[in-house]
């Protein structure tokens, strides 16, 4: 039986992970799992700990382990600690020795994609055998490459064999937010269902709901969802960043939120992009300074 199927042992911990309920993943009771599912469950718990900022502890946990699944999680932790070159080298070594391992493909693909090695990540992920996590990551990479056509094709192919899987629904929603139009509403339904049900709600699903609300022009509802997310996790960077965007759209002073985001995540893409654009504007402005003649 597929451990990730509706009847499988890992379905609940797997869904917790992809719903962004990382603490629930860590707290999940794995004592009753069969021996073959113990390692996949441990990998999910380690990845959840990395997501919650516990990369140093995870690295210590997997040090000296020889299983490729744990070695690649170590690379993920290295990257989270800012040691990207070491992480990429570790993944590239594992690709040579265990490139057909599903965890190496997904976690290694995540590391490579985050390092800007999109084509290398896609090459690794292309070897997957019906792995929905690999499909989801492939979709994310295509969207980052502005290849909406390929992302749409990937989701459509997965929908034929995975039907109503959580990951397929999420991937379809990511694509929907990029395509726009009536797709915004469809994405909103998925995120709202996850965000508002106590069993599935997380700060990540609340932020996703808020983003969909913003695209639909529902600023008040978006603000409520973001404030709800920040009550759960006051220093969640994506919630702060989206509330910042909402404040700018509404014409409010966003200086305090900008400072908060810089404190929580100084290298957040929003801030680096803003700094880059400000620098370009200043350079352009110098060309139009009034010339004062004596």
C-alpha positions, 0 to 999 in steps of 0.5 A: 500500500502507498503510505501516502494514500488515503489509507496509508500510515503517513497520510496524516503527517504528510498532510500536516507538513504540506498544510504548513502545520510543522509543529503538528509534524514534529509532535506526531506520534510515530511509535505505531508506524511500521518499520519501513515508514519510520525513516520517511516520518523522521525525514518529514519531522526533520524537514519541519524542524528546519522550516521552524528555524531549528536547522542547527539542531537538525544538523547535529541530529543527522551528523554521522548518519549514512542514509542518503535520506538523512544526508540530504536533510543535512544539506537542507539544514546547511542551506538554511544556516547560510552555507549554500555552497556546502549544501549544493556540493553535498546534494551534487555528491548524493545525486551521483550515488543516490539520484534515484532516491525519492527523498534525495530528488525532492529535498535535493531538488529543493536545495538546488532550486533555492541556490538558483540551479533550476535546470539542475533541479529539474534534471534531478526531479525528472527521474521521479516515479509518481512522486507528488512532492516532486511534481509540486516542486517542478510546478514551483520551478516552472512558475519561477521561470515564468513558464506557466505553460509547463506548470499547467501541463505538469498539474494536468498530468498529475491530476489524471493519476492523483485526482483530489490529492492535497498536493495537486490541489495546492499546485493547481492553486499556485498556477491559478494565482499566476493565471488570474481571472476566474482561477483566483476564485478557485484558488481562494476556495482551496486556501480558505478551506485549509485556513479556516478549518481548525484541523488544517489551519496554519499561518501559511494557509492563512497567508495564502488565503490573504493573497487570493483575497488580495487578487480578488480585490477584497482588502478587508478580508485579506487584512483579517487573514493576515492579522490572524496569521500574525496572532499565531506567529508574530514573526512570520516573514511572509505575513508581514511582507503581505501586510506591508504590500496591503498597507502600500495599496491602501495608502497607509504608512508602511515604515513600521512593517518594513522595519519589522520585516528587516528585523525578522528576515533582512534578506527577504526577497521583497526587501532585496527587490525594493533595495535594487529598484531604489538603487536603479531609480536613484541612478536614473534620477541622476541623469535628470538633475538640473544643471546649474550654470555659473 
